[in-house]
Amino acid sequence: MMKIIVCIKQVPGTNEVKTDPETNTIIRENVPAIINPFDTYAIEEAVRIKERTGAFIYGISMGIPSAEDMLKEAVSLGIDKGILMTDRKFAGADTLATAYTLSKGIERIGEFDLIICGRQATDGDTAQVGPSLARTLNIAYATDISKIIEIKDNEIHCLKITDDGYEEILIKLPALITVVKEINMPRLPSIKSMKAARKSKIEIVEFDGIKADEKRTGLKGSPTQVRKVFVPLHEVNTTLIEGTLEEKAGKLSEILLNLRMEVE
Amino acid sequence: MDIKFNQIYGEYLRDESRQVGRAESIVFPKTEAEIINSVKEMSRKNIPITSQGARTGLAASAVPYGGHIINLSKMNKVTGARYDEKEDRFFLTVQPGVLLSDLRKYIANKSFVAAEWDKESINALKFMEKGRWFYSTDPTETSASMGGIASCNASGARSYKYGSARDHITGLRLVLADGDVLVLKRGQYLAKDDEFSLITEGGREIKGKLPKYKMPHVKKNTSGYYNKPGMDMIDLFIGSDGTLGIISEIEIELNKTFDVIWGLTIFMPDEDKALDLVRALRHEIKIADINLNINPSAIEFFSHKALKMLRDRQKTSAFSNIQELKDTCHTAVYIEIESDSNELVWAEVEKLGDVINALGGDEEETWVAYNPINLEKLHDFRHACPECVNLEIDQIKKLNAGITKLGTDMSVPDDKLKDVMKMYNEGMEENKLDGVIFGHIGNNHLHVNIIPKDMDEYEKGKELFLIWAEKIAAMGGAVSAEHGVGKLKVPFLKKMYTEEEINEMRKLKKIFDPSQILNRGTIFEYVEGQ
């Protein structure tokens, strides 16, 4: 049976992330934590593969102890086993340290066929952990997958969305893919699946449970420093043209001609 | 300045009812003074006036039958706030053109354009910071205007718990037909039995007698003027479809937000089981000896045909982003639960699962949303239903221009739920009409939308609606629960009230608008000399 691993992150449950201008950190007050929306597509795709061909799905997350509930939610969505990597030594990790730590957690699972990650997390928005994890594990990867056409014993055939269209690609397994929201419509849990998930046991993995280099995890293993978080300025100047239709057309053509001269 | 009518303003002859009217001039006032000027001028010339908000109404209240249009969409400011410290109540004053969607955004972000606010209002905002608030009236169409919401006493899904617009309006400013202004605060003017007396800003006393007709015993009703001995007179104007005055300002009360809101869509194997589930949720019946303590803020319904329509439409791109419906999904009930704790809700949902199973359903056939993002998905799914109907009608309209939307808005008392569903289903079956049923089943208030294939079916549907209106009235129900009577439902109201009773309404209108220039043809026909 195929083994699929889905990487899942807990993020603030809102479409509008607000940051504290003084501390540059995300304001989490009054905002419930949820599964990173992109990861819900990863979970759904894994579950669809399971429904088609049979598979065992691991859901792995690195985070704070309360992320256990989030992994139970992932179980209610079709994950077979949740693993939470949580330890003070993992705290403050950037994408590099996160990928390293996750790779150590995945090594514990043993052999696998496919890792699916969401394209990016909605809080950090880097889209780096997926590719970085693949490099750390030394396996092939493809980002921005919008469709899995076929998955066979030793290869996966899929579509990658690009700025210009799609690329059709074949990757040898084991491999990692990151998925975009076009790939599916994630299902919601049912009362039945939630009842089962609540009874499920999430495996907790601490630093001592993995063979890791302490210098490469958490804050110590993170070369990235956030100096400033800000919303990029987006200035739009609006000129309202008034008058009769002829006057408006005249003024508009004047403006457009001037613009062309500026460009030239 | 009034604008003479030309094609550019064609859209102002229509509203969401898809009816098209006619008019000679239109004005877009930005202040109450501009409304007064326009009203005075028209009143002098005896030209009828139709007032409009966002024109999202379904009963054609905003569709003009000739004359002048006062469109209030440019009066779209939140003009102040008030906080009652003793009772911890928060109020906002809004102009009639403020859109519900904008209001919600302002409240959620606690962000208002307050440059012209007075000191009390700015002070009140500080108290707003302490808690989280929301405006509970939630018609499906969020581009509705606040003036429109007050005019038709709108409600929506959450009215099951929170009541309709009326229950949250605490103040009104109205420009009367002669240009004088009437200011009403809740609690200020109470009728003495059936006699009332109001003082206008101009110092004029308006005295009168309330009609004798009795309103139906239903939770949702906006069929004709609100009328009850000893009533608060502000209630007469709420839901009066703009026929007594033009609203220039509304004070609304906000509610405190709960930290935890869950939404559940429950698929039942047939309609009867779905209705039993609704009755269990309302604590009318007990299933398998399970003590269900659930108190939903909304109970909504999707008929088998409604789900089929959504499933068919899902295949097109317009609705590809709504939750995927399995072929086995038959009838659905949607509920929303508010609480302070997830664990409290879960304890009830767990029992609800057992109730569903005991009723012959399957707790696996449910969608549970307990975070804002997933809740929005369920809201989108719900909203897709009327949107889908509109698309279907638009398509049919291309072949038969005379066809407009055929949707009901009637409510009945609790014990008549199964009877009314039977009436709807049998009525459509006997007449071989295709239609979908959805809406606020918690209040026995369902929207039946007939999808006619041709003019013949359209006429049949219209006749059927009249028959239903008569039966609903006999059940003690209301022919319009939240859309208002407008112009489309004038014939329905006649099934609910006698000619004499409707004449009483007309008499009441003439106390405020003697020449009947405001929203002529709305609630009752305009008959010269009457």
Chai-1 contact restraints between the chains, C-beta under 6 A:
chainA,res_idxA,chainB,res_idxB,connection_type,confidence,min_distance_angstrom,max_distance_angstrom,comment,restraint_id
A,G13,B,N371,contact,1.0,0.0,6.0,A-B,restraint_1
A,G13,B,P372,contact,1.0,0.0,6.0,A-B,restraint_2
A,G13,B,I373,contact,1.0,0.0,6.0,A-B,restraint_3
A,P32,B,N371,contact,1.0,0.0,6.0,A-B,restraint_4
A,I34,B,N371,contact,1.0,0.0,6.0,A-B,restraint_5
A,M185,B,E324,contact,1.0,0.0,6.0,A-B,restraint_6
A,L188,B,W367,contact,1.0,0.0,6.0,A-B,restraint_7
A,L188,B,V368,contact,1.0,0.0,6.0,A-B,restraint_8
A,L188,B,A369,contact,1.0,0.0,6.0,A-B,restraint_9
A,L188,B,N374,contact,1.0,0.0,6.0,A-B,restraint_10
A,P189,B,V368,contact,1.0,0.0,6.0,A-B,restraint_11
A,S190,B,E364,contact,1.0,0.0,6.0,A-B,restraint_12
A,S190,B,T366,contact,1.0,0.0,6.0,A-B,restraint_13
A,I191,B,V349,contact,1.0,0.0,6.0,A-B,restraint_14
A,I191,B,G353,contact,1.0,0.0,6.0,A-B,restraint_15
A,I191,B,E363,contact,1.0,0.0,6.0,A-B,restraint_16
A,I191,B,T366,contact,1.0,0.0,6.0,A-B,restraint_17
A,K192,B,E363,contact,1.0,0.0,6.0,A-B,restraint_18
A,K192,B,E364,contact,1.0,0.0,6.0,A-B,restraint_19
